[in-house]
Amino acid sequence: MERQWEPQRQEPELFNEDNMNDLEEVVELKSTFTITIGGAYGLQDPDPVQGKPDCYCLVKSVGRELHRTGAVQNNLSPTWDEEFDVFEHIEGDPLEFSLYESDEDSAKYLGRASLPCASFATQGFNGEVWIQEAKRATGEACLRLKIKVSGMADYPLNQSPREFTMAVKRGPQHKAWGLDLSSQLRDALFVEEVRPGPFLDANEKSGVEAELRRFDFILAVNGAVGDSVKMMENFGTDDEVVLRVRRPTHRALVIKGRSPSQPLGLVYLRGLKGQALVVARLDAGFFLEWNNSVADEDGRIRTGDHIIAVEGRHGKAHELVAQLEKATNFQLSVVRPAAAA
C-alpha cells in the first residue's frame, strides 16, 4: 500500500524575540496606587521591663496582606519611609495598618490605623491617621501616610490643616478645662496632655481635623495673641474660650557619633519642667557641630524645638535629660510649630 504523504507537523515556537515582547505586554501589571509609610509617633512601650521594642507595620486590605515594613529596632517613634505599589484592590475596601512589636518569640500588637477608600481613591492622600487601640496618651499616636493613585505624577500636598480655630465652653459639670499646658514659650502655649473635660468632649464632636491634640501649639486665647501668660489668665477667668491652634511638625532626627563625654551644648528654657525639653539656645558642643554637618535645615536642632522623646521613649523633662546625657547613637523626637501655610 502506498504511503500517503503527510505534511510535517511543526510545533509552535513558544519563545522567540517577537512573541516574548508580546508576552511582556500581556503580563505587565500596572499599579492601582502607590503608598509610602512615613512613620509613627506616640506609641508607648507595652512592656517597659523588656526594653524598647522593634516596631513594624503590616498593611492589609480586607485581610489580604499588601506589604510588611522592616522592623525599626529599639524605637517607639519609628521612621520607615517605605514606598510600595499595590496592584490589586477592590474598590470600596479600606486600607488597614497594624503595628506590632517584633521579638524573637512573638509579635505583640501595638495598635492599628484604618483609612477608608473614599479618603484616597480619587485624589490620593497625604496626612496622618489615628492609631486606634494603642496604649498611648490621649490624642498622640498617629501614622504618617502618603498615597498616589494611578495617573498621578506625585503625591498630593499634605491635606491636614496647619492652623485652625476652635471654640469650647466649660459647663457647670466641669471644674477644669482638662488641659496640661506649658507656658515656657513667650508667644504660645504647648499642649502637653488632653485629659477628660470640655476639650475632650469637644474633640468627639469636632472631627479629627479640628481636634485639640497633645503637642499642639496654642497661638491665641480669646484675643490674647503672642503672650502665653495672658493666654493662661484667660483660661483661668473665662468659661468660654476661642483658640487659634497651630499643628506641630514632628521630626525624627537620627543622631550618630557622639562621645558620652562630649557636652551636648543644649541650653533649655526656664529649667526642666513638664513633658518636653525646650531648646533656648545652642552653645559649643555636640549639637552645634551636628547642625554644621547637616545639609537639610529641617534636620537640625533649632531654638524653640521641643524634644519629646529620646530613643523612642517619652518622659518628664529631667528624665529626657538623663537619657540624652548618656546617648551616643540615637533617635531624637522633636516637635516644632508647623510652618504657616
C-alpha distance (Angstrom), angle and dihedral (degrees) to the residues before:
residue distance angle dihedral
M1 . . .
E2 3.73 . .
R3 3.77 112.2 .
Q4 3.77 113.1 -123.8
W5 3.74 118.4 -126.6
E6 3.78 115.2 -114.7
P7 3.73 123.8 -167.4
Q8 3.74 112.2 -111.8
R9 3.74 110.8 -102.0
Q10 3.76 112.9 -126.1
E11 3.77 119.6 -153.2
P12 3.77 112.1 -133.8
E13 3.76 114.2 -103.1
L14 3.76 102.4 -114.6
F15 3.78 100.2 -168.8
N16 3.74 126.5 29.7
E17 3.77 132.9 134.5
D18 3.80 94.3 -91.0
N19 3.77 100.6 48.2
M20 3.79 92.1 38.9
N21 3.80 87.6 63.2
D22 3.80 88.8 49.8
L23 3.78 90.4 48.9
E24 3.78 91.9 51.5
E25 3.79 90.1 52.7
V26 3.79 90.7 51.7
V27 3.81 98.2 49.6
E28 3.79 98.2 37.9
L29 3.79 108.0 117.3
K30 3.75 123.9 -152.4
S31 3.76 117.9 -147.7
T32 3.77 118.6 -114.2
F33 3.78 90.7 -148.7
T34 3.80 142.1 -22.3
I35 3.80 125.3 -124.1
T36 3.79 130.9 -160.7
I37 3.79 115.8 -165.9
G38 3.78 104.3 -155.6
G39 3.77 103.0 -178.1
A40 3.77 146.8 -82.3
Y41 3.76 135.2 -104.9
G42 3.78 138.1 -173.7
L43 3.80 100.0 44.4
Q44 3.78 118.1 141.0
D45 3.78 126.3 -145.6
P46 3.84 110.0 -96.7
D47 3.80 90.7 -157.5
P48 3.84 112.4 24.3
V49 3.80 91.7 176.1
Q50 3.81 90.9 66.9
G51 3.80 94.4 52.8
K52 3.80 131.3 -116.7
P53 3.83 115.2 -25.6
D54 3.80 130.8 -127.3
C55 3.82 106.4 -119.9
Y56 3.78 129.6 -151.4
C57 3.81 135.3 168.2
L58 3.81 126.7 -132.0
V59 3.82 115.9 -157.2
K60 3.81 119.1 -155.6
S61 3.77 140.5 165.3
V62 3.82 114.0 -152.1
G63 3.79 90.9 -24.3
R64 3.82 96.6 -46.6
E65 3.79 114.1 120.1
L66 3.80 114.6 -124.3
H67 3.79 102.5 169.9
R68 3.77 143.4 -10.1
T69 3.79 119.4 -155.6
G70 3.74 125.1 -142.0
A71 3.80 117.2 -96.0
V72 3.79 116.3 -99.4
Q73 3.77 105.7 -143.6
N74 3.79 125.4 -126.4
N75 3.79 95.7 -7.8
L76 3.81 138.6 116.2
S77 3.81 93.7 -173.6
P78 3.83 97.2 54.0
T79 3.79 123.7 -174.9
W80 3.81 115.2 -157.8
D81 3.82 106.6 159.4
E82 3.82 88.2 -170.1
E83 3.81 118.8 163.1
F84 3.80 123.4 -161.0
D85 3.81 139.3 163.6
V86 3.79 125.6 -119.9
F87 3.80 112.3 -149.2
E88 3.79 101.3 177.1
H89 3.78 126.1 40.3
I90 3.79 131.2 151.3
E91 3.78 110.7 -128.3
G92 3.77 111.2 -108.8
D93 3.80 96.8 23.5
P94 3.84 116.3 124.7
L95 3.78 124.9 -129.7
E96 3.79 116.7 -116.1
F97 3.80 123.8 -155.3
S98 3.81 116.2 -168.6
L99 3.78 121.7 -173.1
Y100 3.77 122.7 -150.0
E101 3.76 140.1 -177.7
S102 3.77 108.5 -128.3
D103 3.78 122.5 -150.4
E104 3.78 136.0 155.0
D105 3.80 94.8 -87.7
S106 3.80 108.2 32.9
A107 3.79 148.3 -12.7
K108 3.81 114.4 -106.9
Y109 3.79 118.4 -152.4
L110 3.83 114.5 -117.2
G111 3.81 102.4 174.1
R112 3.78 143.5 -69.4
A113 3.79 141.8 -116.7
S114 3.79 127.1 -154.9
L115 3.80 129.7 -160.2
P116 3.83 119.2 -164.6
C117 3.79 116.6 -131.0
A118 3.80 90.9 -120.1
S119 3.82 89.2 63.0
F120 3.82 94.3 64.5
A121 3.83 111.5 8.8
T122 3.82 98.5 98.7
Q123 3.81 109.8 15.7
G124 3.80 101.8 23.6
F125 3.78 123.0 -127.5
N126 3.78 138.9 -98.4
G127 3.78 118.2 174.6
E128 3.77 147.4 63.0
V129 3.80 129.8 -52.5
W130 3.78 124.1 -158.4
I131 3.79 117.0 -110.2
Q132 3.78 106.9 -133.0
E133 3.80 128.9 -155.3
A134 3.78 90.0 19.1
K135 3.77 124.9 142.8
R136 3.78 94.4 -117.4
A137 3.74 146.0 123.4
T138 3.81 116.0 -86.0
G139 3.78 113.7 -75.2
E140 3.77 96.6 -2.0
A141 3.80 115.0 99.7
C142 3.81 114.8 85.2
L143 3.81 140.3 157.2
R144 3.82 120.0 -139.9
L145 3.82 114.1 -138.8
K146 3.79 140.4 173.4
I147 3.82 124.6 -169.1
K148 3.80 129.8 -179.5
V149 3.79 120.7 -173.9
S150 3.79 127.2 -141.4
G151 3.79 110.8 -67.9
M152 3.81 96.2 27.0
A153 3.80 114.1 119.3
D154 3.80 93.3 -154.1
Y155 3.78 143.0 -1.1
P156 3.80 117.4 -74.2
L157 3.78 120.4 -104.8
N158 3.78 117.0 -88.6
Q159 3.78 106.1 -75.1
S160 3.80 98.4 -160.9
P161 3.82 113.0 103.4
R162 3.78 112.6 -113.9
E163 3.77 93.8 -154.6
F164 3.80 134.6 21.5
T165 3.80 142.9 160.5
M166 3.80 125.7 -121.5
A167 3.81 133.3 -178.8
V168 3.81 120.7 -152.3
K169 3.79 130.3 179.9
R170 3.80 124.8 -154.1
G171 3.80 110.7 -139.7
P172 3.81 129.2 -158.7
Q173 3.83 90.3 -94.1
H174 3.81 90.7 64.0
K175 3.79 120.9 71.0
A176 3.80 93.2 178.7
W177 3.79 138.4 25.6
G178 3.81 93.2 -117.8
L179 3.80 94.2 -126.0
D180 3.79 130.7 128.0
L181 3.80 103.6 -153.8
S182 3.79 133.1 -177.3
S183 3.80 118.8 -150.0
Q184 3.81 96.0 -173.7
L185 3.79 90.7 117.3
R186 3.79 112.8 73.1
D187 3.79 95.9 -141.6
A188 3.82 104.2 35.6
L189 3.78 144.5 31.6
F190 3.79 119.2 -124.7
V191 3.81 117.4 -142.5
E192 3.79 108.3 -134.5
E193 3.80 97.3 170.8
V194 3.81 141.3 0.8
R195 3.79 109.1 -148.9
P196 3.81 132.9 178.3
G197 3.79 109.0 -59.3
P198 3.82 141.8 80.8
F199 3.80 95.6 -35.9
L200 3.78 94.9 48.9
D201 3.82 88.1 49.5
A202 3.81 90.5 49.0
N203 3.81 91.1 49.2
E204 3.80 90.8 59.8
K205 3.81 90.1 58.2
S206 3.78 102.2 36.5
G207 3.81 103.6 62.0
V208 3.79 126.8 -122.2
E209 3.81 96.2 -73.9
A210 3.82 93.3 61.2
E211 3.79 101.7 35.3
L212 3.77 121.1 121.8
R213 3.78 105.9 -123.6
R214 3.74 139.4 -173.7
F215 3.83 111.1 -83.7
D216 3.83 93.9 24.9
F217 3.81 118.5 136.4
I218 3.82 118.8 -129.7
L219 3.81 109.9 -148.0
A220 3.81 100.1 177.9
V221 3.82 139.3 17.2
N222 3.81 118.6 -168.9
G223 3.78 94.1 -28.3
A224 3.80 96.5 -41.4
V225 3.80 103.7 126.1
G226 3.78 128.4 178.3
D227 3.82 93.8 2.4
S228 3.80 115.1 97.1
V229 3.82 92.9 -174.4
K230 3.81 92.3 55.9
M231 3.80 90.6 45.6
M232 3.81 90.0 55.1
E233 3.81 89.6 49.2
N234 3.81 90.7 54.0
F235 3.79 90.2 53.5
G236 3.80 88.1 54.1
T237 3.82 98.3 47.8
D238 3.82 105.4 32.3
D239 3.81 128.2 71.1
E240 3.80 92.8 -161.5
V241 3.78 123.1 46.2
V242 3.78 135.4 -174.0
L243 3.79 112.6 -155.6
R244 3.77 133.7 -166.3
V245 3.80 106.0 -150.9
R246 3.80 130.4 -166.5
R247 3.79 119.1 -159.2
P248 3.81 118.4 -129.4
T249 3.75 127.9 -116.5
H250 3.80 111.5 -132.4
R251 3.78 118.1 -146.1
A252 3.80 126.3 -174.6
L253 3.80 106.4 -157.9
V254 3.79 116.1 -163.7
I255 3.80 105.9 -146.8
K256 3.80 121.8 -164.3
G257 3.76 139.9 173.0
R258 3.80 104.3 29.5
S259 3.78 119.1 147.2
P260 3.83 112.8 -138.1
S261 3.80 89.1 -127.3
Q262 3.81 94.1 52.6
P263 3.83 114.1 101.6
L264 3.79 114.1 -114.8
G265 3.79 93.2 -139.3
L266 3.82 92.9 -144.5
V267 3.80 120.5 137.4
Y268 3.81 115.0 -166.6
L269 3.78 130.9 -147.9
R270 3.80 119.5 -99.5
G271 3.75 99.2 -23.8
L272 3.78 129.5 -62.6
K273 3.80 107.8 -45.7
G274 3.76 135.5 149.8
Q275 3.81 129.5 -8.4
A276 3.81 100.0 -43.9
L277 3.78 142.2 53.3
V278 3.80 109.7 -126.9
V279 3.81 112.7 -153.6
A280 3.82 111.1 -133.0
R281 3.79 96.8 175.7
L282 3.79 144.1 -28.8
D283 3.79 119.6 -112.6
A284 3.80 127.7 -174.9
G285 3.79 109.3 -55.0
F286 3.77 145.3 82.0
F287 3.81 100.1 -41.7
L288 3.79 94.3 50.0
E289 3.80 88.4 54.0
W290 3.82 89.6 44.2
N291 3.80 92.0 54.2
N292 3.80 90.9 51.3
S293 3.82 90.0 53.9
V294 3.84 96.1 49.8
A295 3.81 117.2 84.6
D296 3.80 95.5 -167.9
E297 3.81 108.5 78.8
D298 3.81 91.2 -155.0
G299 3.79 88.4 59.5
R300 3.81 93.2 60.0
I301 3.78 129.5 89.9
R302 3.82 110.7 -106.5
T303 3.78 137.1 -165.3
G304 3.80 106.9 -93.1
D305 3.80 95.1 28.0
H306 3.81 115.3 142.3
I307 3.81 111.9 -140.2
I308 3.81 104.2 -152.3
A309 3.81 102.8 168.4
V310 3.79 141.3 17.8
E311 3.82 117.0 -154.3
G312 3.80 88.4 -8.6
R313 3.80 94.2 -56.3
H314 3.79 121.7 122.2
G315 3.77 122.8 -158.2
K316 3.76 147.0 132.3
A317 3.78 118.4 -46.4
H318 3.80 95.6 -102.3
E319 3.82 90.0 49.3
L320 3.80 91.0 52.7
V321 3.80 90.3 51.5
A322 3.80 90.9 52.1
Q323 3.81 90.7 51.8
L324 3.80 92.1 47.4
E325 3.78 94.3 50.0
K326 3.80 92.6 60.3
A327 3.84 98.9 34.5
T328 3.82 120.2 109.9
N329 3.83 108.2 164.5
F330 3.79 109.9 18.3
Q331 3.80 149.1 128.2
L332 3.79 118.8 -103.4
S333 3.82 119.0 -156.0
V334 3.79 111.5 -149.4
V335 3.80 133.4 177.0
R336 3.78 127.3 -164.1
P337 3.81 132.2 166.4
A338 3.78 111.6 -77.6
A339 3.79 114.4 -108.1
A340 3.80 113.9 -95.6
A341 3.81 113.0 -96.0
